[in-house]
Amino acid sequence: MTEKEIQFAKMATLYELRLIFSNGEKKEYTKEELLELIDKIAMSKAEP
C-alpha cells in the first residue's frame, strides 16, 4: 500500500465514524460505546 492509499484509508474510516455519529439518535456516547463502534468498524475492515 502506498502512503497515499494509507492516508485515503484513514480518512475513509474517519468519515465512516462521522456518518455513524451524525446519523445516530444519540447526542452523547460513553467511552465503552465509542470503543464498541470503533471495534465494529475495525472488524468489518478485516473481513475479506
VOZA-471971 format. One record per atom (N, C-alpha, C): atom name; x, y, z. Coordinates in nm, 2 decimals. Example, Ala and Ser with C-alpha at 12.3 -4.5 7.8 and 13.67 -1.06 7.14 Angstrom:
BEGIN
<site atomo="N" x="1.32" y="-0.57" z="0.78"/>
<site atomo="CA" x="1.23" y="-0.45" z="0.78"/>
<site atomo="C" x="1.32" y="-0.33" z="0.78"/>
<site atomo="N" x="1.28" y="-0.22" z="0.71"/>
<site atomo="CA" x="1.37" y="-0.11" z="0.71"/>
<site atomo="C" x="1.29" y="0.00" z="0.79"/>
***
This chain:
BEGIN
<site atomo="N" x="0.08" y="-0.12" z="0.00"/>
<site atomo="CA" x="0.00" y="0.00" z="0.00"/>
<site atomo="C" x="0.09" y="0.12" z="0.00"/>
<site atomo="N" x="0.06" y="0.22" z="-0.08"/>
<site atomo="CA" x="0.14" y="0.34" z="-0.09"/>
<site atomo="C" x="0.09" y="0.43" z="0.03"/>
<site atomo="N" x="0.18" y="0.53" z="0.05"/>
<site atomo="CA" x="0.14" y="0.63" z="0.16"/>
<site atomo="C" x="0.01" y="0.70" z="0.13"/>
<site atomo="N" x="-0.01" y="0.73" z="0.00"/>
<site atomo="CA" x="-0.14" y="0.80" z="-0.04"/>
<site atomo="C" x="-0.26" y="0.71" z="-0.01"/>
<site atomo="N" x="-0.24" y="0.58" z="-0.04"/>
<site atomo="CA" x="-0.35" y="0.48" z="-0.01"/>
<site atomo="C" x="-0.38" y="0.47" z="0.13"/>
<site atomo="N" x="-0.27" y="0.47" z="0.21"/>
<site atomo="CA" x="-0.29" y="0.46" z="0.36"/>
<site atomo="C" x="-0.36" y="0.58" z="0.41"/>
<site atomo="N" x="-0.33" y="0.70" z="0.36"/>
<site atomo="CA" x="-0.39" y="0.82" z="0.41"/>
<site atomo="C" x="-0.54" y="0.82" z="0.36"/>
<site atomo="N" x="-0.57" y="0.77" z="0.24"/>
<site atomo="CA" x="-0.71" y="0.76" z="0.20"/>
<site atomo="C" x="-0.79" y="0.67" z="0.29"/>
<site atomo="N" x="-0.73" y="0.55" z="0.32"/>
<site atomo="CA" x="-0.80" y="0.46" z="0.41"/>
<site atomo="C" x="-0.83" y="0.52" z="0.55"/>
<site atomo="N" x="-0.73" y="0.59" z="0.60"/>
<site atomo="CA" x="-0.75" y="0.66" z="0.73"/>
<site atomo="C" x="-0.87" y="0.76" z="0.72"/>
<site atomo="N" x="-0.87" y="0.84" z="0.62"/>
<site atomo="CA" x="-0.97" y="0.94" z="0.60"/>
<site atomo="C" x="-1.11" y="0.87" z="0.58"/>
<site atomo="N" x="-1.11" y="0.76" z="0.51"/>
<site atomo="CA" x="-1.24" y="0.69" z="0.48"/>
<site atomo="C" x="-1.30" y="0.64" z="0.62"/>
<site atomo="N" x="-1.21" y="0.59" z="0.70"/>
<site atomo="CA" x="-1.25" y="0.54" z="0.83"/>
<site atomo="C" x="-1.31" y="0.65" z="0.92"/>
<site atomo="N" x="-1.24" y="0.76" z="0.92"/>
<site atomo="CA" x="-1.29" y="0.88" z="1.00"/>
<site atomo="C" x="-1.42" y="0.92" z="0.95"/>
<site atomo="N" x="-1.44" y="0.93" z="0.81"/>
<site atomo="CA" x="-1.57" y="0.97" z="0.76"/>
<site atomo="C" x="-1.68" y="0.87" z="0.79"/>
<site atomo="N" x="-1.64" y="0.74" z="0.80"/>
<site atomo="CA" x="-1.74" y="0.64" z="0.84"/>
<site atomo="C" x="-1.79" y="0.66" z="0.98"/>
<site atomo="N" x="-1.69" y="0.69" z="1.07"/>
<site atomo="CA" x="-1.73" y="0.73" z="1.21"/>
<site atomo="C" x="-1.82" y="0.85" z="1.21"/>
<site atomo="N" x="-1.78" y="0.95" z="1.13"/>
<site atomo="CA" x="-1.86" y="1.07" z="1.13"/>
<site atomo="C" x="-2.01" y="1.04" z="1.09"/>
<site atomo="N" x="-2.02" y="0.96" z="0.99"/>
<site atomo="CA" x="-2.16" y="0.93" z="0.94"/>
<site atomo="C" x="-2.24" y="0.85" z="1.05"/>
<site atomo="N" x="-2.17" y="0.76" z="1.12"/>
<site atomo="CA" x="-2.24" y="0.69" z="1.23"/>
<site atomo="C" x="-2.29" y="0.79" z="1.34"/>
<site atomo="N" x="-2.20" y="0.88" z="1.37"/>
<site atomo="CA" x="-2.24" y="0.98" z="1.48"/>
<site atomo="C" x="-2.35" y="1.07" z="1.43"/>
<site atomo="N" x="-2.33" y="1.12" z="1.31"/>
<site atomo="CA" x="-2.43" y="1.22" z="1.26"/>
<site atomo="C" x="-2.57" y="1.16" z="1.23"/>
<site atomo="N" x="-2.57" y="1.03" z="1.19"/>
<site atomo="CA" x="-2.70" y="0.97" z="1.16"/>
<site atomo="C" x="-2.76" y="0.90" z="1.28"/>
<site atomo="N" x="-2.68" y="0.89" z="1.39"/>
<site atomo="CA" x="-2.73" y="0.82" z="1.51"/>
<site atomo="C" x="-2.83" y="0.91" z="1.59"/>
<site atomo="N" x="-2.91" y="0.84" z="1.67"/>
<site atomo="CA" x="-3.01" y="0.91" z="1.75"/>
<site atomo="C" x="-2.95" y="0.97" z="1.88"/>
<site atomo="N" x="-2.84" y="0.92" z="1.92"/>
<site atomo="CA" x="-2.78" y="0.97" z="2.04"/>
<site atomo="C" x="-2.70" y="1.10" z="2.02"/>
<site atomo="N" x="-2.69" y="1.18" z="2.13"/>
<site atomo="CA" x="-2.61" y="1.30" z="2.12"/>
<site atomo="C" x="-2.48" y="1.29" z="2.20"/>
<site atomo="N" x="-2.49" y="1.19" z="2.29"/>
<site atomo="CA" x="-2.37" y="1.16" z="2.38"/>
<site atomo="C" x="-2.34" y="1.01" z="2.38"/>
<site atomo="N" x="-2.21" y="0.98" z="2.38"/>
<site atomo="CA" x="-2.17" y="0.84" z="2.39"/>
<site atomo="C" x="-2.08" y="0.82" z="2.50"/>
<site atomo="N" x="-2.09" y="0.70" z="2.56"/>
<site atomo="CA" x="-1.99" y="0.67" z="2.67"/>
<site atomo="C" x="-1.86" y="0.62" z="2.60"/>
<site atomo="N" x="-1.76" y="0.61" z="2.68"/>
<site atomo="CA" x="-1.63" y="0.56" z="2.63"/>
<site atomo="C" x="-1.65" y="0.42" z="2.57"/>
<site atomo="N" x="-1.72" y="0.33" z="2.65"/>
<site atomo="CA" x="-1.75" y="0.20" z="2.60"/>
<site atomo="C" x="-1.82" y="0.19" z="2.47"/>
<site atomo="N" x="-1.92" y="0.28" z="2.45"/>
<site atomo="CA" x="-2.00" y="0.28" z="2.33"/>
<site atomo="C" x="-1.91" y="0.32" z="2.21"/>
<site atomo="N" x="-1.82" y="0.42" z="2.23"/>
<site atomo="CA" x="-1.73" y="0.46" z="2.13"/>
<site atomo="C" x="-1.63" y="0.35" z="2.09"/>
<site atomo="N" x="-1.58" y="0.28" z="2.19"/>
<site atomo="CA" x="-1.49" y="0.17" z="2.16"/>
<site atomo="C" x="-1.56" y="0.06" z="2.09"/>
<site atomo="N" x="-1.68" y="0.03" z="2.12"/>
<site atomo="CA" x="-1.76" y="-0.07" z="2.05"/>
<site atomo="C" x="-1.78" y="-0.03" z="1.90"/>
<site atomo="N" x="-1.81" y="0.09" z="1.88"/>
<site atomo="CA" x="-1.83" y="0.14" z="1.74"/>
<site atomo="C" x="-1.70" y="0.12" z="1.66"/>
<site atomo="N" x="-1.59" y="0.17" z="1.72"/>
<site atomo="CA" x="-1.46" y="0.16" z="1.65"/>
<site atomo="C" x="-1.42" y="0.01" z="1.63"/>
<site atomo="N" x="-1.45" y="-0.08" z="1.73"/>
<site atomo="CA" x="-1.42" y="-0.22" z="1.71"/>
<site atomo="C" x="-1.50" y="-0.28" z="1.60"/>
<site atomo="N" x="-1.63" y="-0.24" z="1.59"/>
<site atomo="CA" x="-1.71" y="-0.29" z="1.48"/>
<site atomo="C" x="-1.66" y="-0.25" z="1.34"/>
<site atomo="N" x="-1.61" y="-0.13" z="1.33"/>
<site atomo="CA" x="-1.55" y="-0.08" z="1.20"/>
<site atomo="C" x="-1.43" y="-0.16" z="1.17"/>
<site atomo="N" x="-1.34" y="-0.17" z="1.27"/>
<site atomo="CA" x="-1.21" y="-0.24" z="1.25"/>
<site atomo="C" x="-1.24" y="-0.39" z="1.21"/>
<site atomo="N" x="-1.33" y="-0.46" z="1.27"/>
<site atomo="CA" x="-1.36" y="-0.59" z="1.24"/>
<site atomo="C" x="-1.42" y="-0.60" z="1.10"/>
<site atomo="N" x="-1.50" y="-0.51" z="1.06"/>
<site atomo="CA" x="-1.56" y="-0.51" z="0.92"/>
<site atomo="C" x="-1.46" y="-0.49" z="0.82"/>
<site atomo="N" x="-1.35" y="-0.41" z="0.85"/>
<site atomo="CA" x="-1.24" y="-0.39" z="0.76"/>
<site atomo="C" x="-1.15" y="-0.51" z="0.74"/>
<site atomo="N" x="-1.15" y="-0.59" z="0.85"/>
<site atomo="CA" x="-1.06" y="-0.71" z="0.85"/>
<site atomo="C" x="-1.12" y="-0.82" z="0.77"/>
<site atomo="N" x="-1.25" y="-0.82" z="0.75"/>
<site atomo="CA" x="-1.32" y="-0.93" z="0.68"/>
<site atomo="C" x="-1.29" y="-0.92" z="0.53"/>
<site atomo="N" x="-1.27" y="-1.03" z="0.46"/>
<site atomo="CA" x="-1.24" y="-1.02" z="0.32"/>
<site atomo="C" x="-1.36" y="-0.98" z="0.24"/>
***
